[in-house]
Amino acid sequence: MNTSNRKIEHLTLCATHEVESHRDDHGHRRTGFDDISFIHNALPQINMDKIETTIDFLGEQFAFPLLISSMTGGHPDTLEVNRALALAAEEMQIGIGVGSQRAALEDPALEDSFRVVRDSAPDIFVFGNLGITQIQEYGIEGVEQAVGMIDADAIAIHLNFLQEAVQPEGNTNALGGLELIRQVCQSMDIPVIVKETGCGISHEVAQVLCDAGVSAIDVGGLGGTSWAGVEVYRAKEQGAERCEGLGNLFWDWGIPTSVSVIESSISVPVIATGGIRTGMDIAKSLAIGASLCGTALPLIRPALNGSKEVVKRLRTMLEELKVVMFLTGYDNIEDLMQSRVVITGKTAKYLNERGYNTKHFAKR
Ligand SMILES: Cc1cc2nc3c(=O)[nH]c(=O)nc-3n(C[C@H](O)[C@H](O)[C@H](O)COP(=O)(O)O)c2cc1C
């Protein structure tokens, strides 16, 4: 199957099937956010109407700390979806990433389905996207082409080796990836973001990425869209037993988003993505070290109905974030980022096993 057809198949599957990671035995989401609590402030001493949510990320202003994560483009039918997402991002003054631009490198006729994002969102942070395996193939020239295609403010390199391992047509040669990332960072004069796509980034990997010169890390952790899960549905349709078995086994593989945010907070800004569903998830991410959050899956169905629906969903998340800020007594994002949280349960145990002192977050 060619890249373009695969992109529309992925989008359709995500819009119509249950593709998130499963809840654990306690009914908790795998992100770990259900184990994180704010400390309620019964006397907040602020006016909720005066709460300020703007942030600065890599030199660009966002009206609140969220971006629309890389999803689509690369098939003619994705153009309207990207237009709806981009118009909404522009209206809300937040960032947006396009999906993998591989299809347009293979066939320039598909560039429009990506360019529509910049055309619809001239004033905001727009970033390009290529997988590490495509950079192996197309080199720095491919990256430059992807950036030029949408006048990108940054380029995201995605890591998706679980999906590659499960897919029948996957590329499982990961040799030289780190060196390639280092070369892209050296060659490009715009920020380079490295992002996972649902399995998270560990402290060890975050450290080598920082050393390689990346400008930001998007943890793309466990708890939201499961790409092993998506591939299970494709495998079922194709009667591909090996892939179906692998996809089911690895459906919930990875580092929970919250853990990954804590582990990756070393020296560059961290984006919390993977199961960000509410403004409370955003607030919790910021309180444990993220500079920004990203969300993908929840915006697909709204985007199929136009930008107004996307704006509605984004406004709900903003409203929820403001209520958390009000009830914890913080009237700006910088202060919220210093907020105390209590981490319990499996997430605390996991972090303790990895050598983190979770009490630190409650004492700040
Ligand atoms: C339909 C769909 C397509 C995606 N395509 C890409 C892609 O092309 N490149 C990429 O880096 N991530 C891609 N992602 C991953 C998202 O950017 C994000 O990391 C992941 O879905 C976790 O966020 P979520 O739980 O909010 O969906 C895609 C996600 C979805 C749902």
The ligand as a MOL file (V3000), in Angstrom:
LIG
                    3D

  0  0  0     0  0            999 V3000
M  V30 BEGIN CTAB
M  V30 COUNTS 31 33 0 0 0
M  V30 BEGIN ATOM
M  V30 1 C -4.8340 10.0480 12.7440 0
M  V30 2 C -3.4910 10.3390 13.3370 0
M  V30 3 C -2.4070 10.5110 12.4910 0
M  V30 4 C -1.1330 10.7750 13.0020 0
M  V30 5 N -0.0990 10.9910 12.1500 0
M  V30 6 C 1.1060 11.3670 12.6360 0
M  V30 7 C 2.1580 11.7250 11.7610 0
M  V30 8 O 2.0250 11.6870 10.5300 0
M  V30 9 N 3.3450 12.0990 12.3010 0
M  V30 10 C 3.5380 12.1460 13.6680 0
M  V30 11 O 4.5990 12.5310 14.1210 0
M  V30 12 N 2.5490 11.7950 14.5120 0
M  V30 13 C 1.3470 11.4250 14.0410 0
M  V30 14 N 0.3400 11.1160 14.9150 0
M  V30 15 C 0.6320 11.0290 16.3600 0
M  V30 16 C 0.1920 12.2650 17.1190 0
M  V30 17 O 0.9390 13.4000 16.7040 0
M  V30 18 C 0.3690 12.0700 18.6480 0
M  V30 19 O 1.7420 11.9790 18.9580 0
M  V30 20 C -0.3180 10.8250 19.1680 0
M  V30 21 O -1.5130 10.5640 18.4600 0
M  V30 22 C -0.6500 10.9230 20.6560 0
M  V30 23 O -1.5930 11.9160 20.9280 0
M  V30 24 P -3.1650 11.6260 21.1840 0
M  V30 25 O -3.2510 10.5720 22.2390 0
M  V30 26 O -3.7230 12.9570 21.6140 0
M  V30 27 O -3.7410 11.1640 19.8880 0
M  V30 28 C -0.9460 10.8540 14.4160 0
M  V30 29 C -2.0430 10.6840 15.2610 0
M  V30 30 C -3.3120 10.4240 14.7500 0
M  V30 31 C -4.4440 10.2340 15.7090 0
M  V30 END ATOM
M  V30 BEGIN BOND
M  V30 1 1 1 2
M  V30 2 1 2 3
M  V30 3 2 2 30
M  V30 4 2 3 4
M  V30 5 1 4 5
M  V30 6 1 4 28
M  V30 7 2 5 6
M  V30 8 1 6 7
M  V30 9 1 6 13
M  V30 10 2 7 8
M  V30 11 1 7 9
M  V30 12 1 9 10
M  V30 13 2 10 11
M  V30 14 1 10 12
M  V30 15 2 12 13
M  V30 16 1 13 14
M  V30 17 1 14 15
M  V30 18 1 14 28
M  V30 19 1 15 16
M  V30 20 1 16 17
M  V30 21 1 16 18
M  V30 22 1 18 19
M  V30 23 1 18 20
M  V30 24 1 20 21
M  V30 25 1 20 22
M  V30 26 1 22 23
M  V30 27 1 23 24
M  V30 28 2 24 25
M  V30 29 1 24 26
M  V30 30 1 24 27
M  V30 31 2 28 29
M  V30 32 1 29 30
M  V30 33 1 30 31
M  V30 END BOND
M  V30 END CTAB
M  END
